[in-house]
């Protein structure tokens, strides 16, 4: 078993904070790093223990499959959320619809989220297991 002291955790958090890229022009986007996605990350960071999330970088060309959901978020076991963030009135692309259909075929749900309130409500009502 790997041990991780509180001091190790604080050092890790400090190192992670230093390595985060500074926001670019995408920060002003409604769903991007300055908008809904940032609100979701902040909410996850405020949980104890912190929820773990994976939002792909937006400053580099993606190597992910076309249509892939915006985020995977791990809450307390067995919770795992697959999230597609959209601005109010935003629509899914054809690639996103295909991806969501493929995920549903293997019993995973990708939820389209339009606001932080949508996300919080979803986490309260949906869990695996």
Secondary structure, DSSP 8 states (H G I E B T S, - for coil): -----HHHHHHHHHHHHHHS----GGGGSSSSTTTHHHHHHHHHHHSSS--EEEE--SSS---S-TT--SEEEE-STT-EEEEEE--TT----HHHHHHHHHHHHTT--EEEE-SHHHHHHHHHH----
